[in-house]
Amino acid sequence: MPSIRASLATYLERRMGRIFLLGIISGFPWVLIGSALSLWLQEDGLSRTTIGWAGLIFGVYAFNFLWAPFIDRIRIPWLSARLGHRRAWIVVLQAIILLCLVAWSAVDPSANLVGVIAIGLVIAIASATQDITIDALRIEQIGTAEGESMAAGAATAVVGWWTGYKLGGVVALETAAGFQAAGFENYWQATFLVLGIVVILCNIGLMFVSEPPPEARAAAQDADEKLVAGRLALPGQFGRAGSWMASTVTGPLLSFFRRNGFAIAAAVLGFVFLFKIGEAFMGRMSLVFYKEIGFSKSDIAVYSKGLGWITTVLFTVLGGLCAIRIGLVRAMFVAGIAMALTNLMFAALAWTGKSELLFAAAVVMDDLTSAFATVTFVAFISMLVDRTYTATQYALLASIGTAGRTLFAASSGTLVDYLDGDWGTFFVITTLMVIPSLLCLWLIRGKLRDMLTGAQVRMFRKDVEAAAPAST
């Protein structure tokens, strides 16, 4: 086992800076369709139930694996040749998000709620599609045999994501508060134009992220396509199109189950689906809760966004080190329990009333446990993907995790209304939601350890095979 100093040195590699930037680009759109949209609708007088159900637009993240195979293989005309396959896709999708912000700046949600939600849905689709490519580009920055660097890369990506989300949230909230104080009637609409500048800056930064050559990946995909074509034996152009479609869609899925075994693969998918449901329920309603209990937008920006970013960055790095040393399976147990228990602090805040000290403590603990859980989760699924289908397999696992959080959490506002605004009971319920996932993890813990050990053995064998020609 490497020393702590050696593990920390991994974070100082140049490629970690590139991964950090990719995380920022991935996290920022969640500010738009999460924090900004929720407060915009709340301050326009829409109900908690409406705000909760508006969150269904996040559901597209649960299904982006359906079009991930095409993102893995289709090249953008002109741009791909100049920017690279992955970067070309990101630039196009960032441009769509920018246009949506301009459109939001001209819409009144109280008069055209459908239009606001429709634009938010386009942002969510563009962001979810962008994440397919960002995750693939992030994983491909690191070699398949670099287990230590993969864990550090996962932590760095999470830090970047939270930086984009937290600091982007500070920019959004403080800008909206500033425009409101200056007397702007449509202060949120003006804020979206300012946030468009952040999108432009992200695209400029993307140009400094290098993209590995795609030849090996393309060759492996072509080999799978030829194999499928041989089995289908379809003639002419129709046969070639059918073989391309079949290999594009089924290849990544068959590879995942073949690589891990059906029983383990199915069990992993079940755990991934259930792991963060309770956290999502709380997160969807957190900003509404903060406002109702008496905190201002500036308070939320300082405690939930600014302070939260600092603690998240620190605890993500420490969480990555901890996960390496105690093992991913054990780390996920610890993270799941801690993440759930933190919700009880928000229940205490609801029962005792507004308290800046308790609010700050709850935010710090929530960010600590969320960071630990997220970096462990990202490192875990990153180790399972086949580099031939990086984008598709990672999108599959991440989408299933998002499906559990998004589809169930959409009813969070309805649950609060059903409880007649009893926030304390609501947070207790979210604490109990972690139990099914932990039971699932307990049942497959032995298989998971064997699977991760096997992944490490495969990495070691590749190292040996790569070194063998040079030593003979």
VOTINU-518001 format. One line per field, with one value per residue (C-alpha): residue in three letters; chain; x, y, z. Coordinates in pm, whole numbers. Example, Ala and Ser with C-alpha at 12.3 -4.5 7.8 and 13.67 -1.06 7.14 Angstrom:
# VOTINU-518001
residu <- c(ala	ser)
chaine <- c(A	A)
east <- c(1230	1367)
north <- c(-450	-106)
up <- c(780	714)
***
This chain:
# VOTINU-518001
residu <- c(met	pro	ser	ile	arg	ala	ser	leu	ala	thr	tyr	leu	glu	arg	arg	met	gly	arg	ile	phe	leu	leu	gly	ile	ile	ser	gly	phe	pro	trp	val	leu	ile	gly	ser	ala	leu	ser	leu	trp	leu	gln	glu	asp	gly	leu	ser	arg	thr	thr	ile	gly	trp	ala	gly	leu	ile	phe	gly	val	tyr	ala	phe	asn	phe	leu	trp	ala	pro	phe	ile	asp	arg	ile	arg	ile	pro	trp	leu	ser	ala	arg	leu	gly	his	arg	arg	ala	trp	ile	val	val	leu	gln	ala	ile	ile	leu	leu	cys	leu	val	ala	trp	ser	ala	val	asp	pro	ser	ala	asn	leu	val	gly	val	ile	ala	ile	gly	leu	val	ile	ala	ile	ala	ser	ala	thr	gln	asp	ile	thr	ile	asp	ala	leu	arg	ile	glu	gln	ile	gly	thr	ala	glu	gly	glu	ser	met	ala	ala	gly	ala	ala	thr	ala	val	val	gly	trp	trp	thr	gly	tyr	lys	leu	gly	gly	val	val	ala	leu	glu	thr	ala	ala	gly	phe	gln	ala	ala	gly	phe	glu	asn	tyr	trp	gln	ala	thr	phe	leu	val	leu	gly	ile	val	val	ile	leu	cys	asn	ile	gly	leu	met	phe	val	ser	glu	pro	pro	pro	glu	ala	arg	ala	ala	ala	gln	asp	ala	asp	glu	lys	leu	val	ala	gly	arg	leu	ala	leu	pro	gly	gln	phe	gly	arg	ala	gly	ser	trp	met	ala	ser	thr	val	thr	gly	pro	leu	leu	ser	phe	phe	arg	arg	asn	gly	phe	ala	ile	ala	ala	ala	val	leu	gly	phe	val	phe	leu	phe	lys	ile	gly	glu	ala	phe	met	gly	arg	met	ser	leu	val	phe	tyr	lys	glu	ile	gly	phe	ser	lys	ser	asp	ile	ala	val	tyr	ser	lys	gly	leu	gly	trp	ile	thr	thr	val	leu	phe	thr	val	leu	gly	gly	leu	cys	ala	ile	arg	ile	gly	leu	val	arg	ala	met	phe	val	ala	gly	ile	ala	met	ala	leu	thr	asn	leu	met	phe	ala	ala	leu	ala	trp	thr	gly	lys	ser	glu	leu	leu	phe	ala	ala	ala	val	val	met	asp	asp	leu	thr	ser	ala	phe	ala	thr	val	thr	phe	val	ala	phe	ile	ser	met	leu	val	asp	arg	thr	tyr	thr	ala	thr	gln	tyr	ala	leu	leu	ala	ser	ile	gly	thr	ala	gly	arg	thr	leu	phe	ala	ala	ser	ser	gly	thr	leu	val	asp	tyr	leu	asp	gly	asp	trp	gly	thr	phe	phe	val	ile	thr	thr	leu	met	val	ile	pro	ser	leu	leu	cys	leu	trp	leu	ile	arg	gly	lys	leu	arg	asp	met	leu	thr	gly	ala	gln	val	arg	met	phe	arg	lys	asp	val	glu	ala	ala	ala	pro	ala	ser	thr)
chaine <- c(A	A	A	A	A	A	A	A	A	A	A	A	A	A	A	A	A	A	A	A	A	A	A	A	A	A	A	A	A	A	A	A	A	A	A	A	A	A	A	A	A	A	A	A	A	A	A	A	A	A	A	A	A	A	A	A	A	A	A	A	A	A	A	A	A	A	A	A	A	A	A	A	A	A	A	A	A	A	A	A	A	A	A	A	A	A	A	A	A	A	A	A	A	A	A	A	A	A	A	A	A	A	A	A	A	A	A	A	A	A	A	A	A	A	A	A	A	A	A	A	A	A	A	A	A	A	A	A	A	A	A	A	A	A	A	A	A	A	A	A	A	A	A	A	A	A	A	A	A	A	A	A	A	A	A	A	A	A	A	A	A	A	A	A	A	A	A	A	A	A	A	A	A	A	A	A	A	A	A	A	A	A	A	A	A	A	A	A	A	A	A	A	A	A	A	A	A	A	A	A	A	A	A	A	A	A	A	A	A	A	A	A	A	A	A	A	A	A	A	A	A	A	A	A	A	A	A	A	A	A	A	A	A	A	A	A	A	A	A	A	A	A	A	A	A	A	A	A	A	A	A	A	A	A	A	A	A	A	A	A	A	A	A	A	A	A	A	A	A	A	A	A	A	A	A	A	A	A	A	A	A	A	A	A	A	A	A	A	A	A	A	A	A	A	A	A	A	A	A	A	A	A	A	A	A	A	A	A	A	A	A	A	A	A	A	A	A	A	A	A	A	A	A	A	A	A	A	A	A	A	A	A	A	A	A	A	A	A	A	A	A	A	A	A	A	A	A	A	A	A	A	A	A	A	A	A	A	A	A	A	A	A	A	A	A	A	A	A	A	A	A	A	A	A	A	A	A	A	A	A	A	A	A	A	A	A	A	A	A	A	A	A	A	A	A	A	A	A	A	A	A	A	A	A	A	A	A	A	A	A	A	A	A	A	A	A	A	A	A	A	A	A	A	A	A	A	A	A	A	A	A	A	A	A	A	A	A	A	A	A	A	A	A	A	A	A	A	A	A	A	A	A	A	A	A	A	A	A	A	A	A	A	A	A	A	A	A	A	A	A	A	A)
east <- c(0	145	215	-27	230	256	-124	-155	113	-119	-357	-83	-48	-129	-404	-588	-620	-786	-1020	-1103	-1209	-1425	-1598	-1675	-1829	-2041	-2161	-2260	-2582	-2726	-2722	-2950	-3212	-3173	-3101	-3187	-3503	-3635	-3592	-3718	-4043	-4072	-4030	-4286	-4541	-4561	-4640	-4400	-4575	-4524	-4157	-4111	-4272	-4078	-3775	-3886	-3674	-3378	-3521	-3333	-3011	-3160	-3198	-2894	-2744	-3004	-2831	-2480	-2383	-2438	-2236	-1959	-1950	-2098	-1854	-1962	-1892	-1602	-1568	-1455	-1164	-1047	-1133	-1146	-1444	-1522	-1453	-1661	-1968	-1913	-1881	-2205	-2399	-2260	-2383	-2734	-2728	-2619	-2909	-3151	-3029	-3097	-3447	-3512	-3420	-3729	-3987	-4216	-4284	-4614	-4743	-4576	-4479	-4487	-4235	-4001	-4013	-3968	-3652	-3533	-3590	-3372	-3097	-3130	-3108	-2803	-2640	-2714	-2573	-2271	-2205	-2176	-1880	-1728	-1722	-1566	-1302	-1228	-1181	-970	-722	-603	-458	-648	-377	-353	-579	-438	-476	-830	-937	-763	-926	-1268	-1210	-1084	-1385	-1620	-1437	-1470	-1838	-1911	-1702	-1916	-2233	-2148	-1957	-2190	-2472	-2299	-2274	-2640	-2780	-2564	-2629	-3004	-2992	-2793	-3034	-3329	-3175	-3110	-3481	-3488	-3839	-3724	-3404	-3384	-3412	-3121	-2925	-2949	-2768	-2482	-2471	-2434	-2092	-1990	-2085	-1862	-1571	-1617	-1582	-1262	-1121	-1218	-964	-686	-810	-624	-803	-632	-605	-919	-754	-745	-1105	-1228	-1042	-1201	-1548	-1493	-1388	-1710	-1908	-1745	-1822	-2188	-2200	-2066	-2335	-2620	-2502	-2723	-2644	-2569	-2608	-2895	-2675	-2394	-2638	-2798	-2461	-2351	-2673	-2666	-2302	-2347	-2646	-2583	-2202	-2161	-2434	-2307	-1955	-2066	-2246	-1975	-1703	-1866	-2099	-2479	-2547	-2290	-2385	-2756	-2682	-2458	-2731	-2980	-2752	-2665	-3036	-3117	-2806	-2888	-3268	-3288	-3024	-3212	-3541	-3371	-3172	-3473	-3653	-3355	-3363	-3739	-3689	-3416	-3640	-3944	-3750	-3633	-3293	-3230	-3071	-2746	-2755	-2805	-2523	-2278	-2367	-2504	-2297	-1980	-1910	-2042	-1792	-1494	-1601	-1686	-1345	-1164	-1372	-1375	-995	-990	-1276	-1079	-782	-1006	-1181	-844	-731	-1043	-1174	-1464	-1726	-1661	-1640	-1983	-2136	-1982	-2083	-2442	-2500	-2332	-2518	-2853	-2781	-2687	-3049	-3143	-2954	-3192	-3481	-3342	-3317	-3681	-3795	-3585	-3631	-3385	-3030	-2729	-2497	-2705	-2755	-2379	-2311	-2577	-2444	-2086	-2187	-2413	-2132	-1883	-2098	-2217	-1860	-1746	-2040	-2001	-1628	-1662	-1947	-1765	-1443	-1638	-1824	-1520	-1330	-1600	-1615	-1461	-1249	-1390	-1727	-1626	-1904	-2183	-2102	-2032	-2350	-2544	-2428	-2458	-2802	-2936	-2815	-2978	-3302	-3349	-3277	-3479	-3791	-3860	-3747	-3992	-4261	-4062	-4274	-4591	-4463	-4396	-4745	-4895	-4715	-4867	-4525	-4383	-4022	-3885	-4081	-3987	-3615	-3660	-3826	-3535	-3301	-3481	-3468	-3106	-3198	-3298	-2972	-2760	-2947	-2876	-2510	-2489	-2626	-2370	-2073	-1869	-1929	-1839	-1507	-1427	-1519	-1298	-1012	-1055	-1042	-715	-575	-668	-489	-180	-180	-196	105	298	203	299	638	719	840	1082	1235	1298)
north <- c(0	342	604	891	1130	921	903	1280	1333	1164	1460	1697	1537	1766	1540	1585	1953	1856	1618	1896	2126	1854	1815	2189	2175	1877	2026	2375	2287	2141	2495	2600	2326	2266	2565	2849	2694	2587	2933	3107	2907	2944	3322	3343	3191	2833	2555	2305	2026	2205	2265	1901	1768	2016	1820	1535	1702	1544	1213	1242	1173	835	745	896	548	484	722	685	417	669	936	677	624	921	1198	1562	1680	1926	1976	1621	1643	1969	1932	1555	1322	1395	1768	1831	1684	1893	2219	2157	2074	2374	2594	2449	2525	2883	2934	2798	3053	3330	3186	3169	3537	3620	3398	3461	3135	3255	3324	3039	2760	2503	2707	2741	2367	2283	2495	2336	1995	2090	2202	1872	1669	1865	1833	1460	1402	1616	1404	1095	1245	1418	1097	906	1175	1181	804	796	1041	748	412	90	-35	284	195	463	732	614	670	1010	1095	1004	1230	1512	1479	1497	1804	1964	1877	2024	2329	2389	2326	2506	2807	2826	2838	3124	3317	3249	3337	3642	3774	3728	3893	4185	4239	4214	4471	4701	4699	4466	4320	4021	3967	3595	3650	3896	3644	3380	3611	3644	3266	3238	3401	3112	2867	3053	3046	2670	2622	2824	2610	2291	2375	2302	1944	1698	1404	1063	921	720	462	170	228	262	-54	-257	-123	-207	-558	-604	-470	-722	-1000	-897	-861	-1212	-1354	-1154	-1222	-947	-837	-492	-147	-267	-536	-292	-47	-326	-456	-107	-50	-391	-367	-6	-83	-438	-445	-236	-421	-767	-657	-541	-866	-1083	-893	-917	-1218	-1193	-1240	-984	-738	-754	-716	-415	-250	-299	-141	151	221	241	397	771	791	939	1199	1298	1342	1578	1759	1830	2015	2159	2509	2533	2428	2688	2963	2855	2837	3194	3196	3453	3385	3535	3305	3006	3123	3156	2844	2595	2698	2880	2694	2375	2399	2430	2132	1927	1983	1889	1582	1453	1437	1275	1046	927	841	665	461	340	228	62	-79	38	-202	-113	255	240	95	373	642	521	511	848	1009	897	997	1349	1404	1389	1716	1885	1731	1892	2226	2194	2120	2385	2668	2895	2861	2968	2752	2436	2521	2553	2229	2041	2172	2073	1721	1682	1785	1559	1249	1332	1386	1057	867	1024	972	610	554	716	522	198	223	369	47	-165	-10	-157	108	-8	134	382	633	379	159	446	618	297	273	645	661	378	560	880	695	596	947	1131	921	877	1224	1391	1320	1490	1806	1598	1415	1744	1867	1534	1582	1933	2097	1879	1906	1718	1403	1440	1433	1130	945	1031	884	549	537	418	81	-104	-15	-123	-454	-505	-422	-660	-949	-901	-781	-1098	-1099	-730	-787	-1076	-864	-572	-809	-958	-611	-545	-880	-796	-463	-641	-894	-614	-452	-780	-844	-487	-523	-872	-778	-519	-771	-1049)
up <- c(0	-100	164	223	75	-241	-268	-229	-496	-746	-714	-835	-1180	-1473	-1600	-1268	-1356	-1683	-1502	-1254	-1537	-1692	-1356	-1345	-1694	-1588	-1259	-1369	-1563	-1240	-1100	-1383	-1365	-991	-768	-1008	-1151	-809	-653	-967	-952	-572	-584	-862	-624	-753	-506	-351	-541	-873	-794	-698	-1013	-1226	-1112	-1340	-1608	-1427	-1543	-1872	-1680	-1596	-1962	-2132	-2162	-2434	-2675	-2526	-2785	-3064	-2881	-2856	-3232	-3425	-3514	-3549	-3906	-3933	-3554	-3468	-3710	-3552	-3183	-3134	-3101	-2735	-2731	-3045	-2876	-2562	-2756	-2950	-2634	-2447	-2734	-2691	-2317	-2391	-2633	-2371	-2115	-2364	-2418	-2041	-2011	-2221	-2045	-1744	-1555	-1406	-1758	-1944	-1705	-1986	-2185	-1885	-1814	-2184	-2201	-1878	-2035	-2333	-2091	-1904	-2227	-2344	-2002	-1974	-2323	-2241	-1931	-2150	-2329	-2026	-1822	-2110	-2167	-1792	-1768	-2084	-1930	-1711	-1810	-1739	-1501	-1292	-1002	-771	-1036	-1116	-755	-751	-1083	-944	-644	-865	-1095	-797	-662	-1004	-1026	-684	-771	-1079	-880	-555	-685	-985	-730	-547	-875	-958	-613	-552	-901	-860	-518	-662	-951	-711	-474	-771	-851	-1152	-1180	-1385	-1190	-1258	-1632	-1615	-1406	-1679	-1922	-1673	-1631	-2008	-1969	-1740	-2016	-2262	-2017	-1974	-2350	-2354	-2072	-2260	-2529	-2275	-2217	-2441	-2598	-2632	-2987	-3076	-3304	-3056	-2946	-3304	-3409	-3127	-3215	-3582	-3484	-3288	-3582	-3818	-3572	-3560	-3939	-3977	-3753	-3908	-4264	-4409	-4766	-4912	-4760	-4543	-4397	-4317	-4157	-3955	-3837	-3734	-3540	-3372	-3267	-3148	-2927	-2803	-2790	-2473	-2285	-2377	-2284	-1938	-1851	-2007	-1820	-1474	-1497	-1505	-1131	-1017	-1292	-1203	-830	-895	-1103	-819	-562	-790	-843	-471	-320	-312	-308	43	-35	-351	-163	80	-186	-407	-128	61	-91	-40	324	377	242	443	768	720	545	267	-71	58	365	138	-90	203	402	150	-154	-44	281	125	-161	77	285	-23	-181	140	220	-136	-140	204	103	-199	22	273	3	-127	219	363	34	-181	-46	318	224	62	379	589	342	310	686	747	457	597	957	846	743	1112	1164	922	1113	1429	1244	1139	1494	1672	1420	1240	1374	1172	1383	1336	969	913	1101	905	573	663	765	462	227	410	374	22	-96	56	-95	-437	-478	-364	-608	-902	-837	-811	-1141	-1320	-1246	-1409	-1757	-2071	-2253	-2586	-2476	-2207	-2266	-2295	-1998	-1760	-1879	-1814	-1453	-1383	-1543	-1332	-1020	-1141	-1220	-858	-734	-996	-1045	-674	-564	-803	-542	-262	-273	-266	42	225	134	249	581	593	592	873	760	1061	980	614	696	924	636	406	668	652	271	276	430	106	-67	230	248	-121	-68	228	19	-258	-51	-106	-480	-501	-323	-555	-856	-753	-675	-1020	-1175	-995	-1112	-1471	-1437	-1300	-1583	-1840	-1672	-1691	-2055	-2149	-1976	-2108	-2460	-2319	-2077	-2327)
***
